[in-house]
Amino acid sequence: MLLPNADTIAAIATAQGRGGIGVVRISGRHSEALAHEVLGELPVARHATYGSFLDENGDILDRGVALFFPAPHSYTGEDVLELQGHGGSAVLQLLLQRCLNLGARLAQPGEFTRRAFLNGKLDLAQAESVADLIDANTAEAARSAMRSLRGEFSAAVHGMVDELINLRMLVEAMLDFPEEEVDALDTKRRDALLNSVRLRLQHTLDTAKQGSLLREGAHVAIAGQPNVGKSSLLNRLAGEEVALVSDIPGTTRDVIRQAVQIHGVPLHIIDTAGLRESADAVEKMGIARAHQTLHRADLILLLLDASKGLTGQDEAILSSLPEDIPRLLVFNKTDLLDDSTVVSAPVPFVRVSARTGAGMDELRVKLLEAVGWRDQESGAFMARERHVRALTLAQTHLVRAQAMPTSAELFAEELRLAQRALNEITGEFTPDDLLGEIFSRFCIGK
């Protein structure tokens, strides 16, 4: 069903600045009339038509290609007109202003995609993947966003909802009979269906976390004593000199951040000040910021000097780290060791040389494992934090249901809440204020 009395909207759909081609997009019930005014005729549906874009006096503003997509077979589900001309900012603004003068209004950020969602052309998860595809910074993230846009994530959610509906139908039917009349086969079937949807939900949640990692990345904080090579390691991971390196202890006084990619996964590497007792006021401020950063990290990489081994100060730093944040021990400066030197620690560790690059491939693999990334044959689909929260909430309700098999009414209520949490992902139950928040982050023209 199309939106009733929806305004006709227009916007420049290409990025700001100069380009070979610029696109003005129009959507709404007056798109056909607008085409007659700007082009002098209505283009053949879904055929590229070359022609002139005219101003109110009939003078030519630009020449280019026009495409007309009649409702409902368009991106938004409404009549859509696209005017593809030259990509200069002045000519695009003239063409946009011409459309606005003819009665269209300037589109809000994400309004085209919001209309596609409201008109049933996309569900909410697919609509969000449009923005994720545009914002993707790695090839793997772009592929994952496209999987979501194709509907793989939505299909997984709808499959779980269908299983929950079947389970709820069985449970509701069992509620109509006294407990002594409930068939044991129905109880076994109920438990089997619940186990099935729980396993399916766990698999989807694991895959969604992979997609969330591709979208958001992980924050990895490098910690350790002064002069263990934290800045050198950051430079080695970044592939460039982003941090100042010196033999003088306490050189790093502030937090230094650098984004890197490892096998397509974005990581935000954070170099912190060396952890030690210091009388220098500025260095103490840097150390305080280092501790704050460690408490906000997704992974703490504790760097140690392999030539000194695990010292008492290292053990003190290790014991002071937040217990709820994963950590990875890395012994640096292995290039200073003899082949016979043995490095040991009470937990698994990696040996590297930030100076020569030895051991860096193993470190990159361990970093991905530590932040929760794993290669998948089918690939991850793009997911947002709200998707992960909704899946986790649904999982919680299913766990509660399984814990109360004899309380049929409560069992049924937990199933209903689980289904509602899943439906929030695709937009069946989504508050209007959440929709506004989601689409406000889109580009204008998309």
For each residue, the residues with C-beta under 8 A, 3 or more apart:
1: 119 120
2: 6 71 72 77 78 119
3: 6 78 115 118 119
4:
5:
6: 2 3 28 29 78 115
7: 28 104 105
8: 26 27 28 29 30 31 34 103 104 105
9: 26 27 28 104 105 106 107 108 111 112 115
10: 24 25 26 27 96 99 100 104 105 106 107
11: 24 25 96 106 107 111 112 444 445
12: 22 23 24 25 92 93 96 444 445
13: 23 24 25 82 445 446
14: 19 21 22 23 87 92 445
15: 19
16: 89
17: 89
18: 87 88 89
19: 14 15 22 87
20: 86 87
21: 14 64 84 85 86 87
22: 12 14 19 84 85 86 87 88 91 92
23: 12 13 14 82 83 84 85 445
24: 10 11 12 13 82 83 85 92 95 96 99
25: 10 11 12 13 80 81 82 83 107 112 445
26: 8 9 10 31 34 80 81 82 83 99 104
27: 8 9 10 31 74 75 76 78 79 80 81 107 112 115
28: 6 7 8 9 31 78 79 104
29: 6 8 78 79
30: 8 33 34 102 103 104
31: 8 26 27 28 34 35 68 78 79 80 81
32: 35 36 42 68 70 79 81
33: 30 36 37 102
34: 8 26 30 31 37 38 81 99 102 103 104
35: 31 32 38 39 41 42 43 66 68 81
36: 32 33 39 40 41 42
37: 33 34 54 102
38: 34 35 53 54 83 95 98 99 102
39: 35 36 42 43 49 51 52 53 54 66
40: 36 51 52 54
41: 35 36 51
42: 32 35 36 39 68
43: 35 39 47 49 51 66 67 68
44: 47 49 68
45: 68 69 70
46: 67 68 69 73
47: 43 44 67
48: 65 66 67
49: 39 43 44 65 66 67 68
50: 63 64 65 66
51: 39 40 41 43 63 64 66
52: 39 40 60 61 62 63
53: 38 39 60 61 62 63 64 66 83 85 95 98
54: 37 38 39 40 58 59 60 61
55: 58 59 60 61 94 98
56: 98 101
57:
58: 54 55
59: 54 55
60: 52 53 54 55 63
61: 52 53 54 55 91 94 95 98
62: 52 53 85 86 91 94 95
63: 50 51 52 53 60 85
64: 21 50 51 53 83 84 85 86
65: 48 49 50 83 84 85
66: 35 39 43 48 49 50 51 53 81 82 83 84
67: 43 46 47 48 49 81 82 84
68: 31 32 35 42 43 44 45 46 49 79 80 81 82
69: 45 46 73 74 75 79 80 81 82
70: 32 45 73 74 79
71: 2 74 77 78 79 80
72: 2 77 78 119 121
73: 46 69 70
74: 27 69 70 71 77 78 79 80 121
75: 27 69 80 112 116 121
76: 27 80 112 115 116 119 121
77: 2 71 72 74 115 116 119 120 121
78: 2 3 6 27 28 29 31 71 72 74 115 119
79: 27 28 29 31 32 68 69 70 71 74
80: 25 26 27 31 68 69 71 74 75 76
81: 25 26 27 31 32 34 35 66 67 68 69
82: 13 23 24 25 26 66 67 68 69
83: 23 24 25 26 38 53 64 65 66 95
84: 21 22 23 64 65 66 67
85: 21 22 23 24 53 62 63 64 65 91 92 95
86: 20 21 22 62 64 91
87: 14 18 19 20 21 22 92
88: 18 22 91 92
89: 16 17 18 92 93
90: 93 94
91: 22 61 62 85 86 88 94 95
92: 12 14 22 24 85 87 88 89 95 96
93: 12 89 90 96 97
94: 55 61 62 90 91 97 98
95: 24 38 53 61 62 83 85 91 92 98 99
96: 10 11 12 24 92 93 99 100 106
97: 93 94 100 101
98: 38 53 55 56 61 94 95 101 102
99: 10 24 26 34 38 95 96 102 104
100: 10 96 97 103 104 105 106
101: 56 97 98
102: 30 33 34 37 38 98 99
103: 8 30 34 100
104: 7 8 9 10 26 28 30 34 99 100
105: 7 8 9 10 100
106: 9 10 11 96 100 444
107: 9 10 11 25 27 111 112 444 445
108: 9 111 439 440 444
109: 439 440 441 442 443 444
110: 113 114 131 438 439 440 441 442 443 446
111: 9 11 107 108 114 115 439
112: 9 11 25 27 75 76 107 115 116 445 446
113: 110 116 117 122 127 130 131 439 442 446
114: 110 111 117 118 127 435 439 442
115: 3 6 9 27 76 77 78 111 112 118 119
116: 75 76 77 112 113 119 121 122 127
117: 113 114 120 121 122 123 124 127 427 435
118: 3 114 115
119: 1 2 3 72 76 77 78 115 116
120: 1 77 117
121: 72 74 75 76 77 116 117
122: 113 116 117 126 127 130
123: 117 126 127 151 154 426 427
124: 117 127 128 425 426 427 430 435 438
125: 128 129 148 153 154 157 387 425 426 427
126: 122 123 129 130 148 149 151 153 154
127: 113 114 116 117 122 123 124 130 131 427 438 439
128: 124 125 131 132 148 384 438
129: 125 126 132 133 145 146 148 149 153 382
130: 113 122 126 127 133 134 149 442 446
131: 110 113 127 128 134 135 441 442 443 446
132: 128 129 135 136 141 145 148 215 382 384
133: 129 130 136 142 145 146 149 382
134: 130 131 443 446
135: 131 132
136: 132 133 141 142 144 145
137: 141 261 266
138: 141 142 214 261 264 265 266
139: 142 143 264
140: 143 144 214 263 264 265
141: 132 136 137 138 144 145 214 215 264 266 382
142: 133 136 138 139 145 146
143: 139 140 146 147 379
144: 136 140 141 147 148 210 211 214 215 379 380 381 382
145: 129 132 133 136 141 142 148 149 215 382
146: 129 133 142 143 149 150
147: 143 144 150 152 153 379 380 381 382
148: 125 126 128 129 132 144 145 151 152 153 154 211 381 382 383
149: 126 129 130 133 145 146
150: 146 147
151: 123 126 148 154 155
152: 147 148 155 156 381
153: 125 126 129 147 148 156 157 208 211 381 382 383 387 425
154: 123 125 126 148 151 157 158 425 426
155: 151 152 158 159
156: 152 153 159 160 200 204 207 381
157: 125 153 154 160 161 204 422 425 426
158: 154 155 161 162 426
159: 155 156 162 163 200
160: 156 157 163 164 197 200 201 204 394 422
161: 157 158 164 165 419 422 423
162: 158 159 165 166
163: 159 160 166 167 193 196 197 200
164: 160 161 167 168 197 415 418 419 422
165: 161 162 168 169 419
166: 162 163 169 170 193
167: 163 164 170 171 190 193 194 197 415
168: 164 165 171 172 412 415 416 419
169: 165 166 172 173
170: 166 167 173 174 186 189 190 193
171: 167 168 174 175 190 408 411 412 415
172: 168 169 175 176 412
173: 169 170 176 177 186
174: 170 171 177 182 186 187 190 408
175: 171 172 408 409 412
176: 172 173
177: 173 174 181 182
178: 181 182
179: 182 408
180:
181: 177 178
182: 174 177 178 179 186 187
183: 186 187
184: 187 188
185: 188 189
186: 170 173 174 182 183 189 190
187: 174 182 183 184 190 191 405
188: 184 185 191 192
189: 170 185 186 192 193
190: 167 170 171 174 186 187 193 194 405
191: 187 188 194 195 405
192: 188 189 195 196
193: 163 166 167 170 189 190 196 197
194: 167 190 191 197 198 398 401 402
195: 191 192 198 199
196: 163 192 193 199 200
197: 160 163 164 167 193 194 200 201 398
198: 194 195 201 202 395 398 399 402
199: 195 196 202 203
200: 156 159 160 163 196 197 203 204
201: 160 197 198 204 205 391 394 395 398
202: 198 199 205 206 395
203: 199 200 206 207
204: 156 157 160 200 201 207 208 391
205: 201 202 208 209 388 391 392 395
206: 202 203 209 210
207: 156 203 204 210 211 376 380 381 383
208: 153 204 205 211 212 380 381 383 387 388 391
209: 205 206 212 213 372 383 388
210: 144 206 207 213 214 372 373 374 376 380
211: 144 148 153 207 208 214 215 380 381 382 383
212: 208 209 215 216 383 384 385 387 388
213: 209 210 216 217 218 265 371 372 373
214: 138 140 141 144 210 211 217 264 265 266 380 382
215: 132 141 144 145 211 212 382 383 384
216: 212 213 385
217: 213 214 259 265 266 267 268
218: 213 265 266 267 268 298 299 371 372
219: 267 268 270 296 297 298 299
220: 267 268 269 270 297 298 299 300 301 367 371
221: 270 272 290 293 294 297 299 300 301
222: 230 233 234 269 270 271 272 301 303
223: 230 272 275 290 294 300 301 302 303 317 321
224: 228 230 274 275 302 303 304 314 317
225: 228 274 275 276 304 305 311 313 314 317
226: 249 250 251 273 274 275 276
227: 247 249 274 305
228: 224 225 274 303 304 305 332 333
229: 232 233 303 305 332 333 354 355
230: 222 223 224 233 234 252 271 272 274 303
231: 234 235 243 244 245 251 252 256 271
232: 229 235 236 243 245 332 354 355
233: 222 229 230 236 237 301 303 330 332 352 354
234: 222 230 231 237 238 242 243 256 258 269 271
235: 231 232 238 240 241 242 243 245 354
236: 232 233 239 354 357 360
237: 233 234 258 260 269 360 364
238: 234 235 242 258 260 269
239: 236 260
240: 235
241: 235 245
242: 234 235 238 256 258
243: 231 232 234 235 252 256 258 271
244: 231 251 252
245: 231 232 235 241 251
246: 251
247: 227
248: 251
249: 226 227 274 276
250: 226 253 273 274 278 280 283 286
251: 226 231 244 245 246 248
252: 230 231 243 244 256 271 272 273 274 286
253: 250 273 282 283 285 286
254: 273 286 289
255: 270 271 272 273 286 289 290 293
256: 231 234 242 243 252 270 271
257: 268 269 270 271
258: 234 237 238 242 243 268 269 271
259: 217 266 267 268 269
260: 237 238 239 266 267 269
261: 137 138 264 265 266 267
262: 265 267 364 367 368
263: 140 364 368 373
264: 138 139 140 141 214 261
265: 138 140 213 214 217 218 261 262 368 371 373
266: 137 138 141 214 217 218 259 260 261
267: 217 218 219 220 259 260 261 262 367 371
268: 217 218 219 220 257 258 259
269: 220 222 234 237 238 257 258 259 260
270: 219 220 221 222 255 256 257 293 297
271: 222 230 231 234 243 252 255 256 257 258
272: 221 222 223 230 252 255 275 286 289 290 293 294
273: 226 250 252 253 254 255 283 286 287 289 290
274: 224 225 226 227 228 230 249 250 252 287
275: 223 224 225 226 272 287 290 291 317
276: 225 226 249 287 313
277:
278: 250 283 284 287
279: 284
280: 250 283 284
281: 284 285
282: 253 285 286
283: 250 253 273 278 280 286 287
284: 278 279 280 281 287 288
285: 253 281 282 288 289
286: 250 252 253 254 255 272 273 282 283 289 290
287: 273 274 275 276 278 283 284 290 291
288: 284 285 291 292
289: 254 255 272 273 285 286 292 293
290: 221 223 255 272 273 275 286 287 293 294
291: 275 287 288 294 295
292: 288 289 295 296
293: 221 255 270 272 289 290 296 297
294: 221 223 272 290 291 297 300 321 322 325
295: 291 292 322 325
296: 219 292 293
297: 219 220 221 270 293 294 300 325
298: 218 219 220 325 326 371
299: 218 219 220 221 325 326 327 328 367 370 371
300: 220 221 223 294 297 321 322 325 326 327 328
301: 220 221 222 223 233 327 328 330 367
302: 223 224 314 317 318 321 327 328 329 330
303: 222 223 224 228 229 230 233 330 332
304: 224 225 228 308 309 310 311 314 329 330 331 332 345
305: 225 227 228 229 308 309 311 331 332 333
306: 309 331 332 333 334 336 337 341 343 351
307: 333 336 337
308: 304 305 311
309: 304 305 306 343 344
310: 304 314 315 344 345 346
311: 225 304 305 308 314 315
312: 315 316
313: 225 276 316 317
314: 224 225 302 304 310 311 317 318
315: 310 311 312 318 319
316: 312 313 319 320
317: 223 224 225 275 302 313 314 320 321
318: 302 314 315 321 327 329
319: 315 316
320: 316 317
321: 223 294 300 302 317 318 325 327
322: 294 295 300 325
323:
324:
325: 294 295 297 298 299 300 321 322
326: 298 299 300 370 371
327: 299 300 301 302 318 321
328: 299 300 301 302 349 350 366 367 370
329: 302 304 318 345 347 348 349 350
330: 233 301 302 303 304 349 350 351 352 363
331: 304 305 306 334 343 345 349 350 351 352
332: 228 229 232 233 303 304 305 306 352 353 354
333: 228 229 305 306 307 336 337 353 354 355
334: 306 331 337 343 351 352 353 358 359
335: 353 355 356 358
336: 306 307 333
337: 306 307 333 334 341 343
338: 341
339:
340:
341: 306 337 338
342:
343: 306 309 331 334 337 349 351
344: 309 310
345: 304 310 329 331 348 349
346: 310
347: 329
348: 329 345
349: 328 329 330 331 343 345
350: 328 329 330 331 359 362 363 366
351: 306 330 331 334 343 358 359
352: 233 330 331 332 334 358 359 360 362 363
353: 332 333 334 335 356 357 358 359
354: 229 232 233 235 236 332 333 357
355: 229 232 333 335
356: 335 353
357: 236 353 354 360
358: 334 335 351 352 353
359: 334 350 351 352 353 362 363
360: 236 237 352 357 363 364
361: 364 365
362: 350 352 359 365 366
363: 330 350 352 359 360 366 367
364: 237 262 263 360 361 367 368
365: 361 362 368 369
366: 328 350 362 363 369 370
367: 220 262 267 299 301 328 363 364 370 371
368: 262 263 265 364 365 371 373 374
369: 365 366 372 373 374
370: 299 326 328 366 367
371: 213 218 220 265 267 298 299 326 367 368
372: 209 210 213 218 369
373: 210 213 263 265 368 369
374: 210 368 369
375:
376: 207 210 379 380
377:
378:
379: 143 144 147 376
380: 144 147 207 208 210 211 214 376 383
381: 144 147 148 152 153 156 207 208 211
382: 129 132 133 141 144 145 147 148 153 211 214 215
383: 148 153 207 208 209 211 212 215 380 387 388
384: 128 132 212 215 387 388
385: 212 216 388 389
386: 389 390 424 425
387: 125 153 208 212 383 384 390 391 425
388: 205 208 209 212 383 384 385 391 392
389: 385 386 392 393
390: 386 387 393 394 421 422 424 425
391: 201 204 205 208 387 388 394 395 421 422 425
392: 205 388 389 395 396
393: 389 390 396 397 418 421
394: 160 201 390 391 397 398 418 419 421 422
395: 198 201 202 205 391 392 398 399 418
396: 392 393 399 400
397: 393 394 400 401 414 415 417 418 421
398: 194 197 198 201 394 395 401 402 414 415 418
399: 198 395 396 402 403
400: 396 397 403 404 414
401: 194 397 398 404 410 411 414 415 418
402: 194 198 398 399 405
403: 399 400
404: 400 401 407 410 411 414
405: 187 190 191 402 411
406:
407: 404 410 411
408: 171 174 175 179 411 412
409: 175 412 413
410: 401 404 407 413 414
411: 171 401 404 405 407 408 414 415
412: 168 171 172 175 408 409 415 416
413: 409 410 416 417
414: 397 398 400 401 404 410 411 417 418
415: 164 167 168 171 397 398 401 411 412 418 419
416: 168 412 413 419 420
417: 397 413 414 420 421
418: 164 393 394 395 397 398 401 414 415 421 422
419: 161 164 165 168 394 415 416 422 423
420: 416 417 423 424 429
421: 390 391 393 394 397 417 418 424 425
422: 157 160 161 164 390 391 394 418 419 425 426
423: 161 419 420 426 427 428 429
424: 386 390 420 421 427 428 429 430
425: 124 125 153 154 157 386 387 390 391 421 422
426: 123 124 125 154 157 158 422 423
427: 117 123 124 125 127 423 424 430 435
428: 423 424
429: 420 423 424
430: 124 424 427 434 435
431: 434 435
432: 435 436
433: 436 437
434: 430 431 437 438
435: 114 117 124 427 430 431 432 438 439
436: 432 433 439 440
437: 433 434 440 441
438: 110 124 127 128 434 435 441
439: 108 109 110 111 113 114 127 435 436 442
440: 108 109 110 436 437
441: 109 110 131 437 438
442: 109 110 113 114 130 131 439 446
443: 109 110 131 134 446
444: 11 12 106 107 108 109
445: 11 12 13 14 23 25 107 112
446: 13 110 112 113 130 131 134 442 443
